[in-house]
């Protein structure tokens, strides 16, 4: 995935600050899945700036922060291989910090986050699962505004689905204690 970033020179004129390929994050526990962490910040930026990546660490942003990326959902049956669970969870935390803390161990894939997520399906088909097993079938060009609800991404198709996502951190009563 190529990422082109703009910024400003010392006089405030626009420049290309960065132009590079961004490698996906892959995980042993989720074969076929990829996460491209393209941009993010924990606070709103101030312009003009040089176009450097703002400081951020956790996969999901805090209130006022944001993330931009891509993720893939492989077809069902691409499930986790026999892996050392402790090592796999350690790899997940190291590569996508904080993500696992929102996942529901008793309901694989289900999670709730203190964010508003804007997704668009770029390729393949994916099903957005909500409470009580309700699923919405999504195809390329379909968009989702996910408002801090409990959900999971499923792929009942034959082809890997690719989605673009913009995530905005917000307040959520369920996570007031964090």
C-alpha positions in Angstrom: 0.0 0.0 0.0 1.5 3.3 -1.1 1.0 6.3 1.3 1.7 9.8 0.1 1.8 12.5 2.9 1.8 16.2 2.4 3.2 18.9 4.7 4.6 22.4 4.6 8.0 23.8 4.1 9.5 26.6 6.2 7.6 29.2 4.3 4.2 27.4 4.6 4.2 26.1 1.0 2.9 22.6 0.4 5.3 19.8 -0.1 5.4 16.0 -0.4 6.7 15.1 3.1 6.7 11.3 2.5 6.0 8.8 -0.3 6.5 5.2 0.6 5.1 1.7 0.7 3.5 0.8 4.0 3.9 -2.9 4.9 0.9 -4.6 6.4 0.8 -5.9 10.0 0.2 -9.7 9.9 -0.4 -12.0 12.8 0.1 -15.7 13.3 -3.2 -16.0 15.1 -5.2 -14.4 12.2 -3.8 -16.0 9.0 -4.9 -14.1 5.8 -5.6 -10.9 7.8 -3.7 -7.7 7.2 -3.8 -4.4 9.0 -2.3 -1.3 7.3 -1.7 1.4 9.9 -1.5 4.4 7.5 -1.9 7.4 9.8 -3.1 8.5 13.2 -2.7 10.9 16.0 -3.8 11.0 19.7 -4.7 14.8 19.4 -5.7 17.0 16.6 -2.8 18.3 14.6 -2.0 22.0 14.1 -1.0 23.3 10.7 1.2 24.3 9.0 3.5 21.4 9.9 6.2 19.4 8.3 4.0 16.4 7.6 5.6 14.0 10.1 3.6 11.2 11.6 2.0 12.5 14.8 2.7 10.5 18.0 0.3 7.7 18.7 0.6 4.1 20.0 -2.6 2.2 20.7 -4.6 0.7 17.8 -7.7 2.5 18.9 -7.4 6.3 19.5 -8.3 8.1 22.7 -11.1 10.8 22.6 -10.1 13.4 20.1 -7.6 11.1 18.4 -8.0 9.4 15.1 -6.6 6.5 13.0 -6.7 5.8 9.2 -5.9 2.4 7.7 -7.0 -0.6 5.8 -7.8 -4.1 7.0 -8.6 -7.4 5.4 -11.0 -10.1 6.4 -10.2 -13.5 4.9 -12.9 -16.1 4.0 -14.1 -18.3 6.9 -12.1 -21.4 7.3 -8.8 -19.4 7.3 -9.0 -19.7 11.1 -6.2 -19.7 13.5 -3.7 -22.5 13.1 -2.3 -24.4 16.0 -0.3 -21.7 17.8 1.1 -21.0 21.2 -1.8 -18.8 22.6 0.4 -16.9 25.0 2.9 -16.1 22.2 0.1 -15.2 19.8 -1.5 -12.8 22.2 1.9 -11.3 22.9 2.5 -10.8 19.1 -1.0 -9.2 18.8 -0.3 -6.8 21.6 3.1 -5.9 20.3 1.9 -5.2 16.7 -1.6 -3.8 17.4 -1.4 -2.4 20.9 -4.6 -2.4 22.9 -6.7 -4.2 20.3 -7.0 -7.5 22.3 -8.3 -5.7 25.3 -11.5 -4.9 23.4 -12.1 -8.4 22.1 -14.6 -10.8 23.7 -12.9 -14.2 24.4 -16.2 -15.9 24.7 -17.4 -14.5 21.3 -14.5 -14.6 18.9 -14.3 -11.5 16.7 -16.9 -9.5 18.7 -15.8 -6.2 20.2 -17.0 -2.8 21.3 -14.7 0.3 21.2 -15.1 3.9 22.3 -14.9 5.1 18.7 -16.9 6.1 15.7 -15.6 4.0 12.8 -16.1 4.9 9.1 -15.6 1.9 6.8 -15.9 1.5 3.1 -15.6 -1.9 1.4 -13.0 -1.7 -1.3 -12.9 -5.3 -2.5 -14.7 -8.6 -1.8 -17.7 -9.1 0.5 -18.0 -8.9 4.2 -20.8 -9.3 6.8 -21.1 -6.9 9.7 -22.4 -8.9 12.7 -24.2 -7.0 15.5 -25.9 -8.2 18.7 -28.1 -11.3 18.5 -26.4 -12.5 15.4 -27.9 -9.9 13.1 -25.7 -9.6 10.0 -25.5 -6.9 7.3 -24.1 -8.1 3.9 -21.7 -5.5 2.4 -20.2 -5.3 -1.1 -17.6 -3.0 -2.7 -18.6 0.7 -2.4 -20.9 0.0 0.7 -20.1 2.2 3.7 -20.6 1.8 7.4 -20.7 4.3 10.2 -20.2 2.2 13.3 -21.1 4.2 16.4 -19.4 2.4 19.3 -21.6 -0.7 19.0 -20.7 -4.3 19.7 -19.8 -5.9 16.4 -17.6 -8.4 14.4 -16.5 -8.7 10.8 -17.3 -12.0 9.1 -16.4 -13.2 5.6 -18.8 -15.9 4.3 -17.6 -15.5 0.8 -14.7 -17.0 -1.2 -12.5 -14.0 -1.6 -10.6 -11.8 1.0 -12.4 -8.6 1.7 -10.5 -5.3 2.0 -11.9 -2.3 3.9 -10.7 1.2 4.4 -11.3 2.6 7.9 -11.1 6.0 9.6 -11.5 5.7 13.4 -12.3 8.6 15.7 -11.9 8.3 19.5 -14.9 9.4 21.5 -16.4 9.0 24.9 -18.4 5.8 25.6 -20.1 5.1 29.0 -19.0 1.5 28.9 -15.4 2.6 29.0 -15.6 5.5 31.4 -13.3 3.6 33.9 -10.4 3.2 31.4 
